[in-house]
Amino acid sequence: MILTFFSRLFTLIFIIFLAIIFVIFTPLPVNAEILNFTYAELEGQDFSERDLTGSVFAASNMRNVSFRDSNLTNSIMTEGVLLNADLRGVNFTGALIDRVTFDLSDLRDALFVDAIATRTRFYDTNIEGADFSGAVLDRYQVNLMCKRATGVNSVTGVATRDSLGCPEAQ
């Protein structure tokens, strides 16, 4: 039991360390707002159409938040709660998303290209047209999302089912 605790602690510290290194050495656009929202209460906030490249949202309460058409490329989201969030058109390319709850959120046309979304829940989310190409996702969540995956992403032209690697419809 003690060994399990220390191995989990080491894994968490290692992931955070890698994420920090990734953010530090990633070139950022001049107009990007790099913000740190660790442990922030952001319920109901509107972050629509903002460039939040490389921003950190760790252990944040983001219920009913709107990130519609925002750029969250290379951002870090860990242990966040995004219940009933408006995430239409959000760009999560290259983002580290760990233990985040997207339940009941709207992810239509979102980009998760090359994102890492481990231990993350997508229960009852609208993923129509979302692109998960190259994303690291838990197999269980992929299986659940394949049951409701429809549409084609308007930016990449990739079908949601194809980006998730869903089997052919029978």
C-alpha positions in Angstrom: 0.0 0.0 0.0 2.8 2.4 0.8 4.6 1.4 -2.4 1.5 2.2 -4.4 1.1 5.6 -2.8 4.7 6.5 -3.5 4.5 5.2 -7.1 1.4 7.3 -7.7 3.0 10.3 -6.1 6.1 9.9 -8.2 4.0 9.5 -11.4 2.1 12.7 -10.6 5.2 14.7 -9.9 6.8 13.3 -13.1 3.8 14.3 -15.2 3.7 17.8 -13.8 7.5 18.1 -14.3 7.1 17.1 -18.0 4.2 19.4 -18.5 6.2 22.4 -17.1 9.2 21.6 -19.3 6.8 21.2 -22.3 5.3 24.7 -21.6 8.6 26.4 -21.0 10.2 25.2 -24.2 7.2 25.7 -26.5 7.3 28.9 -28.6 4.3 31.0 -28.0 2.5 33.6 -30.1 3.2 37.2 -29.2 -0.5 37.8 -28.3 -1.0 34.7 -26.1 -2.2 35.3 -22.6 -0.3 32.8 -20.4 -2.3 32.6 -17.2 -2.2 30.4 -14.2 -5.6 29.4 -12.8 -4.4 26.8 -10.3 -7.2 26.1 -7.7 -9.3 28.9 -9.2 -13.0 29.2 -8.8 -14.0 30.0 -12.4 -17.7 28.8 -12.4 -19.7 30.6 -15.0 -16.7 32.6 -16.4 -16.6 33.5 -20.1 -13.2 32.9 -21.8 -14.7 32.9 -25.3 -12.5 33.7 -28.3 -9.3 34.2 -26.3 -5.8 33.0 -27.0 -4.9 31.1 -23.8 -2.0 29.2 -25.3 0.1 27.5 -22.6 -2.2 28.5 -19.7 -2.6 26.3 -16.6 -5.9 25.2 -15.2 -5.0 22.9 -12.3 -7.7 21.7 -9.9 -10.0 24.5 -11.1 -13.8 24.6 -10.8 -14.9 25.4 -14.3 -18.6 24.5 -14.2 -20.7 26.3 -16.7 -17.7 28.1 -18.1 -17.4 29.1 -21.8 -14.2 28.7 -23.8 -16.0 28.9 -27.1 -13.6 29.3 -30.1 -10.7 29.8 -27.7 -7.1 28.7 -28.3 -5.9 26.4 -25.5 -3.0 24.9 -27.5 -0.3 23.4 -25.2 -2.4 24.3 -22.1 -2.4 22.2 -19.0 -5.6 21.0 -17.3 -5.4 18.7 -14.4 -8.1 17.6 -11.9 -10.5 20.2 -13.4 -14.3 20.1 -13.5 -15.9 21.4 -16.7 -19.4 20.2 -16.1 -21.9 21.7 -18.6 -19.1 23.8 -20.3 -19.4 25.4 -23.7 -16.2 24.2 -25.5 -17.4 24.6 -29.1 -14.5 25.2 -31.5 -11.9 25.1 -28.7 -8.4 24.2 -29.8 -6.8 21.8 -27.3 -3.9 20.8 -29.7 -1.0 19.4 -27.8 -2.7 20.1 -24.4 -2.1 18.0 -21.3 -5.5 17.1 -19.9 -5.4 14.7 -16.9 -8.2 13.7 -14.6 -10.6 16.3 -16.1 -14.4 15.9 -16.1 -16.1 17.1 -19.3 -19.5 15.6 -18.4 -22.5 17.3 -20.1 -20.2 19.7 -22.0 -20.5 20.8 -25.7 -17.3 19.8 -27.6 -18.7 20.3 -31.1 -15.9 21.0 -33.6 -13.2 21.0 -30.8 -9.7 20.0 -31.7 -7.9 17.5 -29.4 -5.1 16.9 -32.0 -2.1 15.3 -30.3 -3.5 16.1 -26.9 -3.0 13.8 -23.9 -6.3 13.3 -22.1 -5.7 10.5 -19.6 -8.2 9.6 -16.9 -10.5 12.1 -18.3 -14.3 11.7 -18.6 -16.5 12.6 -21.5 -19.9 11.3 -20.2 -22.9 12.8 -22.1 -20.8 15.2 -24.0 -21.6 16.4 -27.5 -18.6 15.5 -29.6 -20.1 16.1 -33.0 -17.3 17.1 -35.4 -14.6 17.0 -32.7 -11.1 15.9 -34.0 -9.1 13.5 -31.7 -6.4 12.7 -34.2 -3.2 11.5 -32.5 -4.7 12.1 -29.0 -3.9 9.8 -26.1 -7.3 8.8 -24.6 -8.4 6.0 -22.2 -9.7 3.1 -24.3 -12.9 2.9 -22.2 -13.7 6.5 -23.0 -13.0 6.0 -26.7 -15.4 3.0 -26.7 -18.1 5.2 -25.1 -17.5 8.1 -27.4 -17.6 5.8 -30.5 -21.2 5.1 -29.7 -22.2 8.7 -30.3 -19.4 10.0 -32.6 -20.8 11.9 -35.6 -19.8 14.7 -37.9 -16.7 16.1 -39.5 -14.4 18.8 -38.1 -14.8 22.1 -40.0 -11.1 23.0 -39.6 -9.3 19.7 -40.3 -12.0 17.9 -42.3 -11.5 14.8 -40.2 -14.5 12.7 -39.2 -14.9 12.3 -35.5 -15.3 8.5 -35.8 -12.1 8.3 -37.8 -10.1 10.4 -35.4 -11.2 8.2 -32.5 -10.3 5.0 -34.5 -13.9 3.7 -34.2 -14.8 0.5 -35.9 -16.9 0.6 -39.0 -20.6 1.0 -38.2 -22.5 -2.3 -38.6 
